[in-house]
């Protein structure tokens, strides 16, 4: 699981979200304060038959979508 924070002050710090994920049993959690970096890390970890799922607020998805579209064929 990768956690990133959109470029807005309204979001929780990525480290706090990562701690919450670990507290509910997600053992493999990485985080960064940049959604684009989180997307790049997810793409790097994904295999050819894997999917990358972006969830969260519309701010997160709004930052992730153009970033991913610029990197995918």
For each residue, the residues with C-beta under 8 A, 3 or more apart:
1: 21 26 28 29 30
2: 29 30 31 32 38 39 41 42 45
3: 14 17 18 21 29 30 31 32 38
4: 14 31 32 33 34 35 36 37 38 39 60 63 64
5: 11 12 13 14 17 32 33 34 35
6: 11 35 56 57 59 60 62 63
7: 35 63
8: 11 59
9:
10: 57 59
11: 5 6 8 57 59 60
12: 5 16 17
13: 5 16 17 33
14: 3 4 5 17 18 31 32 33 38
15: 18 19 31
16: 12 13 19 20
17: 3 5 12 13 14 20 21 31
18: 3 14 15 21 22 29 30 31
19: 15 16 22 23
20: 16 17 23 24
21: 1 3 17 18 24 26 29
22: 18 19 25 26 27 29
23: 19 20
24: 20 21
25: 22
26: 1 21 22 29
27: 22
28: 1
29: 1 2 3 18 21 22 26
30: 1 2 3 18 38 41
31: 2 3 4 14 15 17 18 38
32: 2 3 4 5 14 37 38 41
33: 4 5 13 14 37
34: 4 5 37 38
35: 4 5 6 7 38 39 60 63 64 67
36: 4 39 40 63 64 67
37: 4 32 33 34 40 41
38: 2 3 4 14 30 31 32 34 35 41 42 64
39: 2 4 35 36 42 43 52 54 64 67 68 71
40: 36 37 43 44 67 71
41: 2 30 32 37 38 44 45
42: 2 38 39 45 46 52
43: 39 40 46 52 68 71
44: 40 41
45: 2 41 42
46: 42 43 50 51 52
47: 50
48:
49:
50: 46 47
51: 46
52: 39 42 43 46 68
53:
54: 39 60 61 64 65 68
55: 60 61
56: 6 59 60 61
57: 6 10 11 60 61
58: 61 62
59: 6 8 10 11 56 62 63
60: 4 6 11 35 54 55 56 57 63 64
61: 54 55 56 57 58 64 65
62: 6 58 59 65
63: 4 6 7 35 36 59 60 66 67
64: 4 35 36 38 39 54 60 61 67 68
65: 54 61 62 68 69
66: 63 69 70
67: 35 36 39 40 63 64 70 71
68: 39 43 52 54 64 65 71 72
69: 65 66 72
70: 66 67
71: 39 40 43 67 68
72: 68 69
73:
